[in-house]
């Protein structure tokens, strides 16, 4: 009887451990899903602002944190905060066709997430179509998922 009880307790302990591991994995999957959903909601807001020819400030308000740092192909130095990036951002807002799309599984932990994003802008007002590869670091704060870091380069994924 004692051997049976020990085996039963061992089996129950293994079952409880397995349930805990599965529960933790499900919670992590749900957190990553929620982060992706929040990031996509942010990108949708950017598309809405661009579609109505909104300003660079409006794009900044929905996409970026104030402590944004950004660097990209062809830039001579890092933009150390959002205010320093407003002039280049103005050029982006002139084309209402630009679209941002998450192209791979995000990497997520706590209130931070990293996402690869493809940007495509159709030809517009005499300028050629453009494609960029962007790595964003998003932070989930009081205003939702917003970019705190960005690095971009020309080309498609």
NORKAJO-V940043 format. One record per helix or strand of 3 or more residues. SS is the DSSP state (alpha for helix, beta for strand). FROM is the first residue (numbers start at 1). TO is the last residue. If there is no record, write none. Layout:
ss->(SS SS)
from->(FROM FROM)
to->(TO TO)
This chain:
ss->(alpha alpha beta alpha beta beta beta beta beta)
from->(2 56 64 82 99 107 112 130 144)
to->(51 63 72 93 102 109 121 141 154)
